[in-house]
Amino acid sequence: MKRIWTSVETIETTGGFTVLLDRKPIKKPSGTPLTMPFAALAEAVAAEWRSAGLDGSEIKPDDLPLTRMTTTAIDRVAKSYDDIINQLVGYGLNDALCYRAETPASLAALEQAQWQPWLNWATDTYGVKLNTGFGITPIIQPPGTADVFHEAMRAFDIYQLTALGVAVPALGSLVLGLALSQHKLDAHTAFDIAHIEEKFQVERWGTDDLAEERRLAILTDLQLCVRFMALCDQKNNHDIKI
């Protein structure tokens, strides 16, 4: 897609806010106008379209990440709400923070120091106490754990759930995803905590360009998720930490 518009503005309409390109609303793939309930999100989406394609290059979906996430929330997540919650609860029942290294001792100690506080936070916040173990042997979590996570997830609207649907798999941890949603972590810190073992190996053996590109892509996705959640906060009364 090439840039053919000159003006970008946001307007309040029935049901929320719409972004206009040359006075015509942005449309979803279904052909209907893209309307969102958050003024801050609409302004951020408009900013994407103001800067997209200014150099004459072809505009790609990655140039409009907030637009993409908003469309995903409305057209996909709203229709698969229960399925997405079930998938995220599955991450909670197999949370990466529960699977510890037994050796080397230095890595095991690092994981205990960095991961256990967040499992403790989940206990304090949601009343769920997750079991931990070593290696990849499946860990059975206490009865009722899934119900607690289901209840926690149903507190999120389709926009917050869209962000979590990206962040949780990227982290391998529902606990860290929930901490992000509660503004207890920024994206960079959550990324570092989730990738302790990988960072440990890199420090010992080094890395390659492909691995670094993958890590940067994951961090970029997490930063986008945190920003999207903040823009979709009904109160919009806290700083966006990415």
ZAGUDO-949273 format. One line per field, with one value per residue (C-alpha): residue number from 1; y, x, z; residue in one letter. Coordinates in Angstrom, 1 decimal. Example, Ala and Ser with C-alpha at 12.3 -4.5 7.8 and 13.67 -1.06 7.14 Angstrom:
BEGIN
num: c(1:2) .
yy: c(-4.5:-1.1) .
xx: c(12.3:13.7) .
zz: c(7.8:7.1) .
residuo: c(a:s) .
end
This chain:
BEGIN
num: c(1:2:3:4:5:6:7:8:9:10:11:12:13:14:15:16:17:18:19:20:21:22:23:24:25:26:27:28:29:30:31:32:33:34:35:36:37:38:39:40:41:42:43:44:45:46:47:48:49:50:51:52:53:54:55:56:57:58:59:60:61:62:63:64:65:66:67:68:69:70:71:72:73:74:75:76:77:78:79:80:81:82:83:84:85:86:87:88:89:90:91:92:93:94:95:96:97:98:99:100:101:102:103:104:105:106:107:108:109:110:111:112:113:114:115:116:117:118:119:120:121:122:123:124:125:126:127:128:129:130:131:132:133:134:135:136:137:138:139:140:141:142:143:144:145:146:147:148:149:150:151:152:153:154:155:156:157:158:159:160:161:162:163:164:165:166:167:168:169:170:171:172:173:174:175:176:177:178:179:180:181:182:183:184:185:186:187:188:189:190:191:192:193:194:195:196:197:198:199:200:201:202:203:204:205:206:207:208:209:210:211:212:213:214:215:216:217:218:219:220:221:222:223:224:225:226:227:228:229:230:231:232:233:234:235:236:237:238:239:240:241:242) .
yy: c(0.0:3.5:6.7:8.6:10.7:14.1:14.7:12.6:13.4:11.7:12.3:11.1:9.0:6.8:4.0:5.6:7.3:7.0:8.0:9.8:9.9:12.8:12.9:9.2:6.6:4.0:0.6:-2.8:-5.7:-6.4:-3.0:-1.4:1.7:1.1:2.5:2.2:3.2:5.0:8.5:8.0:4.9:6.7:9.5:7.0:5.2:8.5:9.3:6.0:7.0:10.5:9.1:6.0:6.2:9.7:8.7:7.2:3.6:0.8:0.7:-2.6:-3.9:-3.6:0.2:0.3:-2.0:-0.2:-0.3:-4.0:-4.8:-2.7:-4.6:-7.9:-7.1:-6.2:-8.8:-11.8:-11.6:-10.6:-13.6:-16.0:-14.6:-17.8:-19.8:-17.2:-17.2:-21.0:-20.7:-18.1:-20.1:-23.0:-20.9:-20.3:-24.0:-24.5:-21.2:-21.0:-19.5:-22.9:-24.9:-24.4:-25.4:-27.8:-27.1:-25.2:-23.9:-20.3:-20.4:-22.2:-19.5:-16.8:-18.2:-18.6:-15.0:-13.6:-15.9:-16.7:-13.1:-13.1:-16.4:-14.9:-11.8:-14.1:-15.7:-12.3:-10.8:-13.7:-16.3:-18.9:-20.8:-22.4:-25.5:-25.5:-28.3:-29.0:-29.7:-30.4:-32.9:-31.8:-30.0:-30.6:-27.4:-27.3:-27.9:-24.7:-23.0:-23.0:-21.5:-18.7:-17.8:-18.0:-15.5:-13.2:-13.3:-12.5:-9.1:-8.0:-6.6:-7.6:-4.9:-5.9:-9.5:-8.9:-7.5:-10.4:-12.8:-11.6:-10.9:-14.1:-16.5:-14.2:-14.5:-18.1:-16.9:-15.8:-14.6:-12.1:-11.1:-10.3:-8.3:-6.3:-5.7:-4.4:-2.1:-3.9:-4.5:-2.7:-4.6:-4.7:-6.0:-8.6:-9.7:-10.0:-12.0:-14.4:-15.0:-15.5:-18.9:-17.6:-14.6:-16.9:-19.1:-16.0:-14.7:-18.0:-19.0:-15.9:-15.4:-15.0:-12.4:-14.4:-15.0:-11.3:-10.4:-12.8:-11.3:-7.8:-8.8:-10.3:-7.2:-4.9:-6.9:-6.6:-2.9:-2.6:-4.7:-2.5:0.6:-0.8:-1.8:1.7:3.4:1.2:1.9:3.5:5.8:6.7:8.2:6.5:6.7:4.3:2.3:0.4) .
xx: c(0.0:1.3:0.4:-2.3:-3.8:-2.7:-4.7:-5.2:-7.6:-9.6:-13.3:-15.7:-18.5:-21.3:-19.5:-16.2:-13.4:-12.5:-9.5:-10.1:-7.8:-8.7:-12.1:-12.8:-12.7:-10.0:-11.7:-11.0:-10.5:-14.2:-14.9:-16.5:-14.9:-12.4:-13.9:-12.3:-13.5:-10.4:-9.4:-5.8:-5.6:-7.3:-4.8:-1.9:-3.4:-3.7:-0.1:0.9:-1.0:0.5:4.0:3.4:4.8:6.1:9.3:7.3:8.0:5.5:3.5:3.6:1.5:4.5:4.4:1.0:1.3:-1.4:-3.8:-3.1:-3.6:-6.9:-8.3:-7.2:-9.1:-12.3:-12.4:-10.6:-10.3:-13.9:-15.0:-12.6:-12.6:-13.1:-10.6:-8.0:-8.5:-8.2:-4.9:-3.6:-4.7:-2.7:0.4:-0.4:-0.6:2.7:4.3:8.0:8.8:8.0:10.5:13.9:17.4:19.1:22.5:24.7:24.2:24.8:21.9:19.6:20.3:19.7:16.4:15.3:16.3:14.6:11.6:10.3:9.4:7.0:5.4:5.1:3.5:0.9:0.1:-0.3:-2.3:-4.5:-4.3:-2.7:0.4:2.2:4.4:7.9:10.2:13.4:13.9:11.0:9.0:5.4:4.4:0.9:-0.5:-2.8:-6.6:-8.4:-5.5:-7.1:-10.3:-8.3:-6.6:-9.8:-11.4:-8.4:-8.4:-12.1:-11.4:-9.8:-11.6:-10.8:-8.1:-6.2:-6.6:-5.2:-2.0:-1.8:-2.3:1.0:2.9:2.3:3.5:6.5:7.4:6.3:4.7:1.1:2.4:4.8:2.0:-0.3:2.5:2.8:-0.9:-0.8:2.1:4.4:7.0:8.1:8.7:12.5:12.5:9.9:11.9:15.2:13.4:11.8:15.0:17.4:18.6:19.2:21.1:23.2:24.1:24.9:27.3:29.1:29.1:28.2:25.4:24.7:23.0:19.8:19.4:19.9:17.3:14.8:15.5:15.0:11.8:10.4:11.3:9.8:6.5:6.5:7.0:4.1:1.9:2.6:2.0:-1.3:-2.5:-1.8:-3.5:-6.6:-6.7:-10.1:-8.5:-5.4:-4.0:-0.6:2.7:3.4:6.5:8.1) .
zz: c(0.0:-0.9:0.9:-1.0:1.8:3.0:6.2:9.3:12.1:14.8:15.5:18.2:16.7:18.0:19.8:20.2:18.1:14.4:12.5:9.2:6.2:4.0:5.9:5.2:8.0:8.2:7.4:8.7:6.3:6.6:5.1:8.2:9.8:12.5:15.7:19.1:22.5:23.7:22.8:23.6:21.4:18.5:18.7:18.7:15.7:13.9:14.6:12.9:9.8:9.8:9.6:7.5:4.0:4.1:2.4:-0.5:0.5:0.5:3.8:5.6:8.5:10.8:10.1:11.8:14.8:17.0:14.1:13.6:17.3:17.5:14.4:16.0:19.2:17.4:14.6:16.2:20.0:20.5:18.6:20.3:23.8:25.7:23.6:24.1:27.9:27.9:26.0:28.4:31.4:29.9:30.1:33.8:34.5:32.8:33.7:32.7:36.2:37.7:35.7:37.2:36.3:38.7:37.4:37.2:40.8:39.8:37.2:39.7:42.3:39.8:38.8:42.4:43.1:40.0:39.6:43.0:44.0:41.1:42.0:45.5:44.0:42.2:45.6:47.3:44.4:43.2:46.0:43.8:45.0:42.1:42.5:41.1:39.9:37.9:34.3:31.9:33.9:33.9:37.2:38.6:40.0:43.0:42.5:41.7:40.0:36.6:38.1:39.8:36.5:34.6:37.0:36.7:32.9:32.7:34.3:31.0:28.0:24.5:24.1:27.2:26.3:22.8:24.4:26.8:23.9:22.5:25.7:27.6:24.9:24.3:28.0:28.5:31.7:32.6:35.9:34.2:31.8:34.6:36.3:33.1:33.0:36.6:35.9:38.2:35.5:32.4:29.2:29.3:32.9:32.1:29.1:31.1:33.8:31.4:29.4:32.3:31.1:27.5:28.8:31.1:28.1:25.9:28.6:28.7:25.0:23.0:20.5:16.8:14.7:14.2:17.9:18.6:15.9:17.5:21.0:19.7:17.9:21.2:23.2:20.6:20.7:24.5:24.4:21.9:24.2:27.2:25.3:23.8:27.3:28.6:25.7:26.3:30.0:30.8:33.3:31.3:34.5:34.6:32.8:29.9:30.9:28.1) .
residuo: c(m:k:r:i:w:t:s:v:e:t:i:e:t:t:g:g:f:t:v:l:l:d:r:k:p:i:k:k:p:s:g:t:p:l:t:m:p:f:a:a:l:a:e:a:v:a:a:e:w:r:s:a:g:l:d:g:s:e:i:k:p:d:d:l:p:l:t:r:m:t:t:t:a:i:d:r:v:a:k:s:y:d:d:i:i:n:q:l:v:g:y:g:l:n:d:a:l:c:y:r:a:e:t:p:a:s:l:a:a:l:e:q:a:q:w:q:p:w:l:n:w:a:t:d:t:y:g:v:k:l:n:t:g:f:g:i:t:p:i:i:q:p:p:g:t:a:d:v:f:h:e:a:m:r:a:f:d:i:y:q:l:t:a:l:g:v:a:v:p:a:l:g:s:l:v:l:g:l:a:l:s:q:h:k:l:d:a:h:t:a:f:d:i:a:h:i:e:e:k:f:q:v:e:r:w:g:t:d:d:l:a:e:e:r:r:l:a:i:l:t:d:l:q:l:c:v:r:f:m:a:l:c:d:q:k:n:n:h:d:i:k:i) .
end
